[in-house]
Amino acid sequence: MSDANATPTTPPADRPVRRPKPQLELEVIDRRSVSPHLVRVTLGGEGFDAFEDRPETDKYVKLHFTQPAGDVVRRTYTVRSVDHDRRVIDIDFVIHGDEGIAGPWAARVEPGATITIAGPGGGYAPNPDADWYLFAGDLAGLPAIAAALEALPADAVGTALIEADTVDDVIALTAPAGVEVRWLTGDEPSTDRLADVIRSLDWAEGHVDVFAHGERESMKVLRRHLFDERGLERAQVSLSGYWARGRTEDRFQAEKREPIGQIFPEG
C-alpha cells in the first residue's frame, strides 16, 4: 500500500489506477486458541459495516500495530472467514512464543480492544472448471486452504497437504468427501517435504488447480517440481511464500525486493 503522505503521481495510461484500500477500525470481539500454535481473533463492531468483502478464498487485510515509540507497523494476514449475519471476521495467527509483533498481540489481546485494518485484497479462488485440486502449505497457509476447501463444490476431488509442528496442531477441516486432507507432522522442518510428498502422489488426469502457500524456501522447491517436473502453466498455480525460516518478519519483508525473496526468478 502506498504511503498516504506520498506525493501523488499520474500512472501510465496503460496501467489501471489502484484505488487505496479502505481503512477501518474494528473491535476485538473474541480470542480463542484453535490449537497450541494457532489463535483465532474475532473482529467486529461498528467498523464492520465499512468492510468490503471479496469472493477470493485467500483474501487478506493489513493490520496496523502501533509501537511504543508511536510508529505503526503493518502486518498482512489472511481472513479465515467472514460472517455477515454476526457482522464479524475471523483471523488466525500462528503463535511462536514472544516472537514477532502480530503473534504476541493475538495471544494477549482482550475483547474490547481495537485495531485498524486496511483491505481486503485477494488473488485466488478455486477454479470451478478444474478437474481436481491440490492444496499445500503449513499453518501460515492453513486459513486460506481451509477457506478454499469450504468453497469447493460438493463433488470436487483432490488432495490437501498441511504441515504442522505437532499432532496437537491438527484440527478438523470441512472438505468435500472426494478431497483427501493429509496432515504432515512429526518430522524435522524440511524445505523438501511438501514437494517430496506431492512427487509421490498418484497424479490424476485432467486439469489441476493448485494453491500452495507457506514457508518461502519450501515454496521455491515446490515451484521447481510443479513447473519443471510437472510442466504446469502459471495460470494453474497460486504459489507464494508467507514467511521464511530463520528470518524475522521485517527481514522477510525486506528480502521480497531481493533475489533471495523471489519465488519466481526474474528473467
Stockholm file with secondary structure:
# STOCKHOLM 1.0

chainA/1-267         MSDANATPTTPPADRPVRRPKPQLELEVIDRRSVSPHLVRVTLGGEGFDAFEDRPETDKYVKLHFTQPAGDVVRRTYTVRSVDHDRRVIDIDFVIHGDEGIAGPWAARVEPGATITIAGPGGGYAPNPDADWYLFAGDLAGLPAIAAALEALPADAVGTALIEADTVDDVIALTAPAGVEVRWLTGDEPSTDRLADVIRSLDWAEGHVDVFAHGERESMKVLRRHLFDERGLERAQVSLSGYWARGRTEDRFQAEKREPIGQIFPEG
#=GR chainA/1-267 SS CCCTTSCCCCCCTTSCCCCCCCEEEEEEEEEEEEETTEEEEEEESGGGGGCCCCSCTTCEEEEEEECTTSCEEEEEEEEEEEETTTTEEEEEEECCTTCSSHHHHHHHCCTTCEEEEEEEECCCCCCTTCSEEEEEECTTTHHHHHHHHHHSCTTCEEEEEEECSSGGGCCCCCCCTEEEEEEECSSCCCTTHHHHHHHTSCCCSSCEEEEEEEEHHHHHHHHIIIIIISCCCGGGEEEEEEECTTCCHHHHHHHTTSGGGCSSCCC
#=GC SS_cons         CCCTTSCCCCCCTTSCCCCCCCEEEEEEEEEEEEETTEEEEEEESGGGGGCCCCSCTTCEEEEEEECTTSCEEEEEEEEEEEETTTTEEEEEEECCTTCSSHHHHHHHCCTTCEEEEEEEECCCCCCTTCSEEEEEECTTTHHHHHHHHHHSCTTCEEEEEEECSSGGGCCCCCCCTEEEEEEECSSCCCTTHHHHHHHTSCCCSSCEEEEEEEEHHHHHHHHIIIIIISCCCGGGEEEEEEECTTCCHHHHHHHTTSGGGCSSCCC
//
